Amino acid sequence: MKAALLLLSISSVGAWIAPASTFHRPSTTLYGSIAPKDFKTGLTIQIDGQPTKIVEFQHVKQARGAASTKTKFKNLITGNTLQKTVQASETFDPAQIDRSDAQHTYRENNNWFFMDSETFDEKMVSDSIVDDREDWIMEGMNVQLVEFEGKVIDLNLPSTMELEVVQTDPNVKGNSAQGVTKPATLECGATIMVPGFIEAGEKLLVDVPNKAYMSRAK
C-alpha cells in the first residue's frame, strides 16, 4: 500500500515538471539568410565579420550557367569599397547593427554632432562617415544613425525632402521645350538638376538617395 502511494506521489510531481526541451529557445539569428535576390541598396550584411553596405548592384542573367549579381560594397568600418560579382548560390549573414533616430545639432571642425531622439545623448560622427552627404544635412534635421558595437558607422538621410530653391537661372519666357533642365542650389547647400520652369524661391520635393528632382511641393 505504501509503495503504491509513493508511486502515485512521484507520478503527480512528474506531471508538473516540464521536460528540459520545453525551455529551449532556438536562436533567432538568420545565418546565411541573405541571397543576391534579396539585395537592396543600403542593405547591411557581414563580409569577413564586418558590417558592409550594398552601395549598388545589378543582376546579370546569362544564357548558360547560373545568374550572378555585380555588386559594389562599402565596408562601414574601414570605408573601403569593393566591386564583386556575387554568384546566385552565395549567401550572407545580416550585420548585427543598431539604428536610432537623431537630430543634427551642430558641426565642429571635422565632426558632426547629433542628439539621440530617445535618450538625448550626444553622438559624434566624423566627416568620413558623412562622406558626400555633407551638402544635404541641415541643423535641426532628423536622420537615422547606424551603430556597430556602440560606434556610429553610418547614417541614413530621409528618402524624400521638401527643400527651397535658393538660386537658379531665371526661366526663359516662352521656353516650353521638353527635357530642358538647369542646375538649382537648394537651401541645404546641395545642387540638383531641375526643369527649366523652376524659379528661385519655389519649394520642391527631392529624391535624396538619387539626388533628383521629383516635383513641386504642394
MIZAKOL-33138 format. One record per residue (C-alpha): y negated, x negated, z negated. Coordinates in steps of 0.5 Angstrom, whole numbers, plus 500, padded with zeros to 3 digits. Example, Ala and Ser with C-alpha at 12.3 -4.5 7.8 and 13.67 -1.06 7.14 Angstrom:
# residues 2
SITE    c2    c1    c3
SITE   509   475   484
SITE   502   473   486
***
This chain:
# residues 218
SITE    c2    c1    c3
SITE   500   500   500
SITE   495   494   498
SITE   497   491   505
SITE   495   497   509
SITE   489   498   505
SITE   487   490   506
SITE   489   491   514
SITE   484   497   514
SITE   478   494   511
SITE   479   488   516
SITE   479   493   522
SITE   473   496   519
SITE   469   490   518
SITE   471   487   525
SITE   468   494   528
SITE   461   492   526
SITE   462   485   528
SITE   460   484   536
SITE   463   478   540
SITE   459   472   541
SITE   459   473   548
SITE   455   479   547
SITE   449   475   544
SITE   449   470   550
SITE   443   471   555
SITE   443   468   562
SITE   438   463   564
SITE   432   466   568
SITE   430   460   572
SITE   432   461   579
SITE   434   454   581
SITE   434   453   588
SITE   432   460   590
SITE   426   459   595
SITE   428   458   602
SITE   424   457   608
SITE   424   464   610
SITE   420   465   603
SITE   415   460   604
SITE   408   463   604
SITE   401   459   604
SITE   399   457   597
SITE   406   458   594
SITE   408   452   589
SITE   415   449   589
SITE   418   443   586
SITE   420   437   590
SITE   422   431   586
SITE   421   434   580
SITE   413   435   581
SITE   409   441   583
SITE   408   441   590
SITE   404   447   594
SITE   405   449   601
SITE   399   448   605
SITE   401   451   612
SITE   408   452   615
SITE   410   454   622
SITE   417   457   623
SITE   421   454   629
SITE   426   457   633
SITE   431   453   637
SITE   435   456   643
SITE   441   452   640
SITE   442   450   633
SITE   439   452   626
SITE   432   454   626
SITE   427   450   622
SITE   420   450   619
SITE   415   445   620
SITE   411   444   613
SITE   405   441   610
SITE   406   440   603
SITE   401   437   598
SITE   403   434   591
SITE   399   437   586
SITE   400   431   581
SITE   398   425   586
SITE   394   429   591
SITE   398   426   597
SITE   400   430   603
SITE   407   430   606
SITE   409   433   613
SITE   416   435   613
SITE   421   439   618
SITE   425   443   613
SITE   432   446   615
SITE   433   453   614
SITE   439   451   610
SITE   435   448   605
SITE   433   451   598
SITE   427   449   593
SITE   426   451   585
SITE   420   454   583
SITE   415   450   580
SITE   414   452   572
SITE   407   453   572
SITE   402   457   568
SITE   396   461   571
SITE   390   463   568
SITE   383   467   569
SITE   377   463   568
SITE   370   463   569
SITE   366   457   572
SITE   360   455   567
SITE   357   448   570
SITE   358   442   573
SITE   357   435   571
SITE   358   428   575
SITE   365   429   578
SITE   367   434   573
SITE   367   442   574
SITE   368   446   567
SITE   371   453   566
SITE   372   457   561
SITE   378   461   560
SITE   377   468   560
SITE   382   470   555
SITE   382   464   550
SITE   375   462   551
SITE   377   455   551
SITE   373   450   556
SITE   377   447   561
SITE   375   441   565
SITE   377   440   573
SITE   376   434   577
SITE   373   433   584
SITE   379   431   587
SITE   382   438   585
SITE   377   442   587
SITE   377   438   594
SITE   374   441   600
SITE   373   448   596
SITE   366   445   593
SITE   361   449   597
SITE   365   455   595
SITE   364   455   587
SITE   358   458   584
SITE   356   458   577
SITE   359   464   573
SITE   364   465   579
SITE   371   467   577
SITE   377   463   579
SITE   385   462   577
SITE   387   455   574
SITE   394   453   575
SITE   396   448   570
SITE   403   444   569
SITE   405   441   562
SITE   398   443   560
SITE   394   440   565
SITE   390   443   571
SITE   393   441   577
SITE   390   446   582
SITE   385   452   582
SITE   385   459   587
SITE   379   462   589
SITE   378   469   591
SITE   381   471   597
SITE   375   475   599
SITE   368   474   597
SITE   361   478   598
SITE   356   473   600
SITE   349   473   602
SITE   347   469   609
SITE   341   464   606
SITE   340   461   613
SITE   342   462   620
SITE   338   462   627
SITE   335   469   629
SITE   338   474   633
SITE   336   473   641
SITE   334   480   642
SITE   338   483   648
SITE   344   479   647
SITE   350   483   647
SITE   355   478   650
SITE   362   479   646
SITE   364   473   642
SITE   357   470   641
SITE   357   466   635
SITE   353   462   631
SITE   353   458   624
SITE   351   461   618
SITE   350   458   611
SITE   352   462   605
SITE   349   463   598
SITE   355   459   595
SITE   353   453   600
SITE   359   454   605
SITE   357   454   612
SITE   361   459   617
SITE   361   462   624
SITE   358   469   625
SITE   357   474   630
SITE   350   473   634
SITE   347   479   631
SITE   348   477   624
SITE   341   475   620
SITE   339   472   614
SITE   339   476   608
SITE   345   480   610
SITE   351   480   606
SITE   358   479   609
SITE   365   480   607
SITE   368   473   608
SITE   376   471   608
SITE   375   465   603
SITE   382   461   605
SITE   381   461   612
SITE   373   460   611
SITE   372   466   616
SITE   367   472   617
SITE   370   479   616
SITE   365   484   617
SITE   358   486   614
SITE   358   488   607
SITE   358   496   605
***
